Amino acid sequence: MATEEGTESVSPVDEVMEDIRRELIRRVAAADRDANQDIYDALEDE
């Protein structure tokens, strides 16, 4: 959230939410990679 001085203060809730977003993205990417491993392997072999 921006303050009147123009600096951004980050609340502990914002930090936790950002950590959760990062972890969710990491897990979705890992699940996608696992589900499509044969495609990734085929692309590596090209």
LINMOLIN-V540605 format. One record per backbone hydrogen bond with DSSP energy under -0.5 kcal/mol. CO is the residue of the C=O (numbers start at 1). NH is the residue of the N-H. E is the energy in kcal/mol with one decimal. If there is no record, write none. Layout:
co->CO nh->NH e->E
co->CO nh->NH e->E
This chain:
co->1 nh->9 e->-2.0
co->3 nh->6 e->-1.6
co->7 nh->3 e->-2.1
co->7 nh->9 e->-0.5
co->9 nh->11 e->-0.6
co->11 nh->15 e->-2.0
co->12 nh->16 e->-2.2
co->13 nh->17 e->-2.7
co->14 nh->18 e->-2.2
co->15 nh->19 e->-2.1
co->16 nh->20 e->-2.4
co->17 nh->21 e->-2.5
co->18 nh->22 e->-2.4
co->19 nh->23 e->-2.3
co->20 nh->24 e->-2.6
co->21 nh->25 e->-2.5
co->22 nh->26 e->-2.3
co->23 nh->27 e->-2.6
co->24 nh->28 e->-2.6
co->25 nh->29 e->-2.4
co->26 nh->30 e->-2.2
co->27 nh->31 e->-2.5
co->28 nh->32 e->-2.5
co->29 nh->33 e->-2.5
co->30 nh->34 e->-2.5
co->31 nh->35 e->-2.6
co->32 nh->36 e->-1.8
co->34 nh->37 e->-1.1
co->36 nh->39 e->-0.7
co->36 nh->40 e->-2.0
co->37 nh->41 e->-2.7
co->38 nh->42 e->-2.2
co->39 nh->43 e->-2.3
co->40 nh->44 e->-1.9
co->41 nh->45 e->-1.6
co->42 nh->46 e->-0.6
co->43 nh->46 e->-0.7
